[in-house]
Amino acid sequence: MKFSEMPSGSHAWVFASNERLSVEASRKLLDAVDAFLAQWASHGQPNVSARELRENRFLIVAADESHAPSGCGIDKLFSLIAKLEQELGMSLIDSSRVFHRDKNGEIVVATRDEFRKLAQEGKVGLDTAIFDIAISELGDVVSGKWETQAGNSWHARAFPLRPAGELAS
């Protein structure tokens, strides 16, 4: 199914790479995921699913909740992604990273501790664009909620508390 035709209530998984994927790595990743999705089934029933690669960094896989994959089906997806990590020499599953845009709009990757330190030093602010790779509903991805300001996400916890009425940059 085309990604744009998936129901907004579909479950979504965001797999994020530490670095932009090369053309060759993108092709290998998408070819392998396409082959997997073409045969992905749970309890003998095909899963209605789709994928999209954004920013040459974020692989988003969606499955229609009304045809939801079972735990073993999800395990197979994650097993494939883990195998691809090894083959392509990249990290896609590690959810401990924070992806955000710098002042030039480039995507930067930091550990949660590094991001917290950047926030404490004032190098990122509540208005910094972040990517919420923990998002789990396709509608949130499509509507743009997965790329939002840090202050509108759980990432806001990284910033020092400020007196009421004081705005953070």
Stockholm file with secondary structure:
# STOCKHOLM 1.0

chainA/1-169         MKFSEMPSGSHAWVFASNERLSVEASRKLLDAVDAFLAQWASHGQPNVSARELRENRFLIVAADESHAPSGCGIDKLFSLIAKLEQELGMSLIDSSRVFHRDKNGEIVVATRDEFRKLAQEGKVGLDTAIFDIAISELGDVVSGKWETQAGNSWHARAFPLRPAGELAS
#=GR chainA/1-169 SS CCGGGSCTTSEEEEEECSSCCCHHHHHHHHHHHHHHHHHCEETTEECCEEEEEETTTEEEEEECGGGCCCHHHHHHHHHHHHHHHHHHTCCCSCTTEEEEECTTSCEEEEEHHHHHHHHHTTSSCTTSEEECTTCCBHHHHHTTTTEEEGGGSGGGGGSCCCCTTCCCC
#=GC SS_cons         CCGGGSCTTSEEEEEECSSCCCHHHHHHHHHHHHHHHHHCEETTEECCEEEEEETTTEEEEEECGGGCCCHHHHHHHHHHHHHHHHHHTCCCSCTTEEEEECTTSCEEEEEHHHHHHHHHTTSSCTTSEEECTTCCBHHHHHTTTTEEEGGGSGGGGGSCCCCTTCCCC
//
